[in-house]
Amino acid sequence: MAKGTMKAFEIQKRGEKPKATERPIPQPTGRQVQIRVEACGVCHSDMFLQDGGFPGIQYPRIPGHEVVGIIEEIAPEVQGWKVGDRVGVGWHGSHCFHCDPCRHGDFTLCEKGLVPGITMDGGYAEYMIAPDEALARVPKELNSAEAAPLLCAGVTTFNSLRNSGARPGDVVAVQGVGGLGHLAVQFAARSGFYTVAIGRTKKNENEVREFGAKVYIASEEQNVVKELQALGGAKVILATAPSGKSMTPLLQGLATNGTLLMVGIGEDKLEVGVELIMKRGKVLGWPSGTAMDSEETMTFAKNNGVRAMIEKFDLNRAAEAYDRMATGAAHYRAVIVMKK
């Protein structure tokens, strides 16, 4: 069991950015394990902690909910895990087993669930603790830095698409080709969907086509709705960009009985009009997934060549990695990697 102190980055109060600190290494109790962090992805949702835009936040708090590491110690009540196992911890950090969603087996919607890096300490640190229900096994074929983004960006896009009702051959459009979107394009293409990517400019078109997009639409240069309508409309439009203003026009690009599937969250609201009624369309939100969903995401990625495009930063540069994410400068995904 690791004891003593550790390096970490924490947000000390609302409105502040992550700052370096020294913390006691947390010790597991009950059904918790102690994890020596190897990598932690930097997600746009980490900004909820800075903005205070999520219920139940208490400060100071260590951000990070795309964590891969090695179990260093297990508490007495833990079953099915052992010291040395490599595990992942994503957005879904715990569930209570007792609320109505949990009793229905819908653990992602637990009324008392915790989120690593937001309502419990996360992975911008050398060590963290997590309950055993939050642990996902990481395939040996994936290195820790590439696996980390699959614990949130990956599972959110993969899990939402496989539950969207789209079938192989259907037109599926991905709006936004950043941290979530570049994975969504790969998952969609490898699931057999006719994959359309919607970016702002043509800057990354060739790269996105290599991810598997059959069609690329640059929203600043083309009429997105007309391009989608020319394809017969999209069965599903997966909206990853955090902007209700940019999502609203997409409703006109849906096929009959199509779905606008929202996984991006913005301050501005989506506006719904008659076009949704006339197409018998729907708007659906999707929140991440459980640890098993994360395992299945990583297995699919391993088996089908889905890979996160990442920039690596050591822990001492965590604030820089956070800033690159917050300003949109990161090339797809920033990942904090611990020095061995």
C-alpha positions, -999 to 999 in steps of 0.1 A, spaced: 0 0 0 14 34 -10 16 59 19 30 93 24 23 122 1 17 126 -36 18 153 -63 -16 164 -75 -34 193 -93 -65 206 -76 -91 233 -81 -93 250 -47 -124 271 -53 -150 279 -79 -136 300 -108 -100 289 -103 -79 267 -126 -60 236 -115 -30 243 -93 -2 221 -81 -4 208 -46 9 181 -23 -17 157 -8 -16 127 15 -20 95 -6 -56 84 -1 -62 51 16 -90 27 5 -118 16 29 -148 -7 25 -152 -16 -12 -125 8 -25 -92 2 -42 -61 24 -43 -49 31 -79 -15 43 -89 -24 65 -119 -6 59 -152 -26 83 -174 -56 106 -172 -74 122 -201 -83 159 -200 -120 163 -208 -141 194 -215 -164 183 -187 -135 189 -163 -145 226 -166 -176 218 -146 -154 219 -116 -140 253 -124 -174 267 -133 -192 251 -104 -217 239 -130 -226 206 -115 -246 197 -83 -227 184 -52 -193 200 -58 -172 206 -28 -137 222 -29 -108 216 -31 -112 189 -56 -88 170 -79 -101 169 -115 -100 140 -140 -124 112 -150 -105 94 -177 -82 74 -155 -61 44 -162 -38 29 -135 -26 0 -115 -43 -13 -83 -19 -9 -54 -41 -19 -26 -76 -33 -20 -98 -27 10 -113 -57 29 -147 -58 12 -135 -57 -24 -141 -88 -45 -130 -98 -79 -99 -76 -81 -63 -80 -71 -32 -59 -66 -15 -54 -99 -46 -53 -121 -47 -25 -146 -80 -7 -144 -99 23 -158 -122 47 -141 -145 69 -161 -173 94 -156 -194 69 -137 -177 67 -103 -202 49 -82 -238 39 -77 -258 33 -45 -276 1 -56 -308 12 -37 -324 41 -56 -351 34 -82 -328 37 -113 -303 13 -96 -331 -11 -87 -339 -12 -124 -302 -18 -132 -298 16 -147 -267 25 -127 -256 54 -149 -286 73 -137 -281 66 -100 -296 94 -79 -266 93 -55 -238 85 -80 -205 102 -78 -183 115 -107 -145 113 -104 -129 147 -106 -162 165 -99 -179 150 -68 -150 128 -58 -112 132 -63 -100 122 -98 -69 114 -118 -49 147 -120 -27 130 -93 -3 102 -87 -29 82 -68 -66 80 -64 -92 57 -48 -123 43 -64 -151 19 -54 -149 -15 -71 -181 -10 -91 -164 18 -110 -135 -3 -122 -131 -14 -159 -105 -39 -170 -82 -24 -196 -71 -48 -225 -34 -54 -226 -33 -44 -262 -41 -8 -254 -15 14 -238 -27 35 -208 -24 69 -225 -45 58 -255 -70 39 -234 -77 69 -210 -99 89 -234 -120 58 -240 -132 60 -204 -154 91 -212 -151 104 -247 -150 68 -260 -177 52 -239 -200 82 -244 -199 81 -282 -198 43 -286 -225 36 -260 -248 63 -274 -244 52 -310 -250 15 -302 -282 25 -284 -294 50 -310 -315 26 -331 -293 31 -362 -285 0 -383 -256 -8 -405 -260 11 -437 -279 40 -421 -266 76 -426 -251 86 -392 -237 121 -390 -212 133 -363 -213 170 -356 -180 182 -342 -147 163 -348 -128 172 -317 -121 151 -286 -154 132 -287 -161 135 -324 -129 120 -338 -137 88 -318 -174 90 -327 -165 90 -364 -143 59 -359 -169 40 -339 -197 49 -364 -176 38 -394 -166 6 -379 -201 -2 -368 -212 -2 -405 -229 32 -406 -226 54 -436 -206 80 -417 -208 118 -423 -185 141 -404 -195 178 -398 -166 201 -390 -163 239 -392 -136 241 -419 -119 217 -443 -87 219 -423 -89 184 -410 -109 168 -438 -83 144 -450 -75 132 -415 -112 128 -406 -118 108 -438 -89 85 -427 -110 79 -395 -137 65 -417 -160 93 -428 -175 88 -462 -186 124 -464 -171 155 -448 -192 187 -445 -175 221 -436 -202 241 -419 -185 275 -425 -183 267 -463 -213 245 -470 -250 243 -462 -251 214 -438 -288 208 -440 -287 207 -478 -258 183 -478 -276 160 -454 -309 162 -473 -290 153 -505 -282 120 -487 -318 114 -478 -314 128 -443 -295 114 -413 -310 85 -393 -289 98 -364 -270 130 -359 -246 127 -330 -240 162 -316 -207 164 -298 -200 202 -300 -211 220 -269 -234 245 -286 -271 245 -287 -270 272 -314 -250 249 -337 -272 219 -330 -306 236 -337 -303 238 -376 -293 201 -377 -329 191 -369 -338 200 -405 -311 175 -417 -328 145 -400 -344 117 -420 -380 107 -412 -380 92 -377 -345 105 -372 -328 113 -339 -307 142 -328 -285 125 -302 -269 150 -278 -237 142 -259 -223 178 -260 -234 203 -234 -235 240 -240 -247 271 -221 -271 280 -249 -302 260 -254 -314 239 -283 -345 254 -300 -370 229 -314 -396 238 -340 -421 223 -363 -395 205 -384 -392 179 -356 -430 173 -357 -431 170 -395 -403 145 -395 -416 126 -365 -381 131 -352 -368 131 -316 -340 146 -295 -322 122 -272 -296 128 -246 -271 102 -235 -248 101 -204 -216 81 -206 -220 45 -193 -211 20 -166 -177 3 -160 -190 -26 -181 -199 -2 -209 -163 11 -207 -149 -24 -209 -170 -31 -240 -159 2 -255 -122 -6 -251 -127 -42 -264 -145 -28 -295 -117 -3 -300 -90 -30 -296 -107 -53 -320 -116 -27 -347 -86 -4 -347 -103 26 -330 -76 48 -315 -76 81 -296 -54 108 -311 -36 123 -281 -11 149 -269 9 138 -239 18 159 -209 35 149 -177 18 157 -144 39 188 -139 23 202 -171 -13 194 -161 -22 230 -160 -9 234 -196 -29 204 -207 -60 218 -191 -55 252 -208 -51 235 -242 -84 216 -237 -102 247 -224 -91 269 -254 -97 242 -280 -60 241 -289 -55 204 -282 -53 182 -313 -82 160 -304 -73 149 -268 -48 159 -242 -37 132 -217 -16 135 -185 9 107 -183 28 99 -151 65 95 -152 76 60 -142 
